[in-house]
Amino acid sequence: MPEATYRRALCWIRRDLRLSDHTALAEAAAAAAEVIVAFVYDRPILDALADPDDRRLTFISRSLDELDSGLRSLGSHLVTLQGDPVDLIPRLAEHTGSEAVFASHDDDPYALERDTRVAGALAKDGRSFHSHKDCVVFERREVLSQTGAPFRVFTPYSRAWRALLTPEAVAERISDLARLARAPIPLPGWAYPGNLPLAEVGFRPADLWLEPGETAAHARLRTFATHGLTEYKDRRDFPGEEGTSGLSVHLRHGTVSVRECFRTALAVEGKGAAKWLDELVWREFYHMVLANFPHVVETTFREEYADIEWPGTDGHHDAWENGQTGYPFVDAAMRCFKATGWMHNRLRMVTAMFLTKDLLVDYRRGEAYFARTLLDFELASNNGGWQWSASTGVDAQPYFRVFNPVLQSRKFDPDGSFIKRWCPELEGYDANSVHWPSATGPLEQIAAGCVVGERYPHPIVDHDVQRARAIALFKA
Ligand SMILES: Cc1cc2nc3c(=O)[nH]c(=O)nc-3n(C[C@H](O)[C@H](O)[C@H](O)COP(=O)(O)OP(=O)(O)OC[C@H]3O[C@@H](n4cnc5c(N)ncnc54)[C@H](O)[C@@H]3O)c2cc1C
């Protein structure tokens, strides 16, 4: 056991809700004789969430319940607080006599500013703040081009990323759990010994499509490694199948370590695992973009598109959000999304491109709706995905390559089963006509039990016309 520098330290967890392979916890336990694990229900973030049924709070709360149980089985417990961390973390450090605070990097602009202020407040009292990389393997300016600049194109970034990869970069971070503070930790009245009940944070429990917590994340990763990884390349584009890992929610909240995901991918040979690793590198790429080009939060990555005036209407935006566009693949995706908070990657691309190129609505409106609704919402990846689809981003889809939503539907939902699950009024259409029911004749529509314009809407736009308008808008 290394000699402790500090008598006591706080490990402030935020987007790393687990105990295993946890950089900040490992560092805290290496540096301090006693470590208190704390979480703050961050009111500046929570107060901006309009919906008391927000599913993400259920995911976080249940993951913290498991984390608290894990700590209790080791003789300690979690400490939760609610309020502004800039005020609470220094106060908790003072009250508990913690000389240092350990946390994981979070490069979202709000978090960066918050952490700078927390570090400043701690320093005033002679306490230190240590933040460590954890949610990606390579961050910020670690992967640079030969000229020392951040990459603007994925393929060379990915090559450089791989060239830097060593076993140490993805090695497990092991914590000395014997150094956890013993229960009961003496606390002031404003700190809660355990996980604050969800109702006290102002949210209601919501149904989730996946199990929260570290145990469930491991189980999902193991199942995917055994049954999904080798076929990933062939199955990943079909929303009707379970061809992807479904781990993004766990990665977002850190109930799984990204290093463990990489170790899993590297341990399996073949094209499936290689493709999956590639997708994890896309995640790293978008984190790098956010850290180096933070203007993307407000405006287009590519300056030449910053002034586009998107002519799309509120009515079209609302039809998109409610799955009432008359394009079945888009509508099924949007209805599934509203009901579950989840959307398959292929559908994210199709619906984002439909909003921006077919409906000509500003990508920021779609990005904001996804940000409110996605269980796996991550600023870097969401912004990256939207700007890719809108052709305004770093290494984006060129503006003249516009997805045809009906062809996408035929290709990626060939039997229409995904459409029929979420647009049950189209159940009577066969596998050919379900992708574009408005092209069928009146008798066929009656026979299918759903006349277009009655139970299912007419297409709200003509794809060919809108595609030409979108291209003209970009050219202009
Ligand atoms: C418009 C749009 C918005 C998006 N918003 C988000 C978001 O808020 N949060 C988010 O995690 N992903 C986002 N993505 C990326 C991607 O759609 C999801 O990561 C993926 O669907 C998650 O499913 P999975 O875990 O089964 O992925 P898998 O296919 O199993 O991939 C493994 C992991 O790699 C990462 N990944 C995969 N594809 C991408 C990608 N294109 N960009 C970045 N990372 C990727 C994710 O962490 C994912 O969990 C967005 C994509 C688009 C087009």
Ligand as a Chemical Component Dictionary entry (heavy atoms), coordinates in Angstrom:
data_LIG
# 
_chem_comp.id                   LIG 
_chem_comp.type                 NON-POLYMER 
_chem_comp.pdbx_formal_charge   0 
_chem_comp.three_letter_code    LIG 
# 
loop_
_chem_comp_atom.comp_id 
_chem_comp_atom.atom_id 
_chem_comp_atom.alt_atom_id 
_chem_comp_atom.type_symbol 
_chem_comp_atom.charge 
_chem_comp_atom.model_Cartn_x 
_chem_comp_atom.model_Cartn_y 
_chem_comp_atom.model_Cartn_z 
_chem_comp_atom.pdbx_ordinal 
LIG C1  C1  C 0 -28.053 12.686 -34.740 1  
LIG C2  C2  C 0 -27.263 11.774 -33.846 2  
LIG C3  C3  C 0 -27.252 12.004 -32.473 3  
LIG C4  C4  C 0 -26.508 11.152 -31.617 4  
LIG N1  N1  N 0 -26.510 11.412 -30.269 5  
LIG C5  C5  C 0 -25.774 10.623 -29.435 6  
LIG C6  C6  C 0 -25.732 10.882 -28.042 7  
LIG O1  O1  O 0 -26.285 11.851 -27.537 8  
LIG N2  N2  N 0 -25.043 10.000 -27.258 9  
LIG C7  C7  C 0 -24.375 8.928  -27.781 10 
LIG O2  O2  O 0 -23.770 8.168  -27.017 11 
LIG N3  N3  N 0 -24.370 8.687  -29.099 12 
LIG C8  C8  C 0 -25.058 9.495  -29.948 13 
LIG N4  N4  N 0 -25.073 9.225  -31.288 14 
LIG C9  C9  C 0 -24.230 8.139  -31.813 15 
LIG C10 C10 C 0 -24.908 6.758  -31.928 16 
LIG O3  O3  O 0 -26.139 6.878  -32.575 17 
LIG C11 C11 C 0 -25.114 6.074  -30.580 18 
LIG O4  O4  O 0 -23.918 6.095  -29.850 19 
LIG C12 C12 C 0 -25.511 4.611  -30.782 20 
LIG O5  O5  O 0 -26.729 4.539  -31.494 21 
LIG C13 C13 C 0 -25.641 3.934  -29.442 22 
LIG O6  O6  O 0 -26.058 2.610  -29.607 23 
LIG P1  P1  P 0 -25.170 1.402  -29.124 24 
LIG O7  O7  O 0 -24.661 1.670  -27.752 25 
LIG O8  O8  O 0 -25.941 0.168  -29.345 26 
LIG O9  O9  O 0 -23.957 1.548  -30.122 27 
LIG P2  P2  P 0 -22.915 0.497  -30.703 28 
LIG O10 O10 O 0 -23.168 0.410  -32.154 29 
LIG O11 O11 O 0 -22.876 -0.740 -29.916 30 
LIG O12 O12 O 0 -21.535 1.287  -30.528 31 
LIG C14 C14 C 0 -20.735 1.195  -29.346 32 
LIG C15 C15 C 0 -20.521 2.555  -28.748 33 
LIG O13 O13 O 0 -19.773 3.372  -29.628 34 
LIG C16 C16 C 0 -20.201 4.729  -29.502 35 
LIG N5  N5  N 0 -20.723 5.163  -30.797 36 
LIG C17 C17 C 0 -21.309 4.403  -31.737 37 
LIG N6  N6  N 0 -21.610 5.141  -32.820 38 
LIG C18 C18 C 0 -21.210 6.391  -32.550 39 
LIG C19 C19 C 0 -21.255 7.621  -33.267 40 
LIG N7  N7  N 0 -21.742 7.705  -34.509 41 
LIG N8  N8  N 0 -20.776 8.731  -32.674 42 
LIG C20 C20 C 0 -20.262 8.679  -31.428 43 
LIG N9  N9  N 0 -20.191 7.543  -30.704 44 
LIG C21 C21 C 0 -20.658 6.423  -31.262 45 
LIG C22 C22 C 0 -21.296 4.753  -28.458 46 
LIG O14 O14 O 0 -20.723 5.094  -27.218 47 
LIG C23 C23 C 0 -21.794 3.314  -28.477 48 
LIG O15 O15 O 0 -22.369 2.914  -27.269 49 
LIG C24 C24 C 0 -25.785 10.079 -32.172 50 
LIG C25 C25 C 0 -25.809 9.864  -33.552 51 
LIG C26 C26 C 0 -26.533 10.702 -34.383 52 
LIG C27 C27 C 0 -26.543 10.451 -35.862 53 
# 
loop_
_chem_comp_bond.comp_id 
_chem_comp_bond.atom_id_1 
_chem_comp_bond.atom_id_2 
_chem_comp_bond.value_order 
_chem_comp_bond.pdbx_ordinal 
LIG C1  C2  SING 1  
LIG C2  C3  SING 2  
LIG C2  C26 DOUB 3  
LIG C3  C4  DOUB 4  
LIG C4  N1  SING 5  
LIG C4  C24 SING 6  
LIG N1  C5  DOUB 7  
LIG C5  C6  SING 8  
LIG C5  C8  SING 9  
LIG C6  O1  DOUB 10 
LIG C6  N2  SING 11 
LIG N2  C7  SING 12 
LIG C7  O2  DOUB 13 
LIG C7  N3  SING 14 
LIG N3  C8  DOUB 15 
LIG C8  N4  SING 16 
LIG N4  C9  SING 17 
LIG N4  C24 SING 18 
LIG C9  C10 SING 19 
LIG C10 O3  SING 20 
LIG C10 C11 SING 21 
LIG C11 O4  SING 22 
LIG C11 C12 SING 23 
LIG C12 O5  SING 24 
LIG C12 C13 SING 25 
LIG C13 O6  SING 26 
LIG O6  P1  SING 27 
LIG P1  O7  DOUB 28 
LIG P1  O8  SING 29 
LIG P1  O9  SING 30 
LIG O9  P2  SING 31 
LIG P2  O10 DOUB 32 
LIG P2  O11 SING 33 
LIG P2  O12 SING 34 
LIG O12 C14 SING 35 
LIG C14 C15 SING 36 
LIG C15 O13 SING 37 
LIG C15 C23 SING 38 
LIG O13 C16 SING 39 
LIG C16 N5  SING 40 
LIG C16 C22 SING 41 
LIG N5  C17 SING 42 
LIG N5  C21 SING 43 
LIG C17 N6  DOUB 44 
LIG N6  C18 SING 45 
LIG C18 C19 SING 46 
LIG C18 C21 DOUB 47 
LIG C19 N7  SING 48 
LIG C19 N8  DOUB 49 
LIG N8  C20 SING 50 
LIG C20 N9  DOUB 51 
LIG N9  C21 SING 52 
LIG C22 O14 SING 53 
LIG C22 C23 SING 54 
LIG C23 O15 SING 55 
LIG C24 C25 DOUB 56 
LIG C25 C26 SING 57 
LIG C26 C27 SING 58 
# 
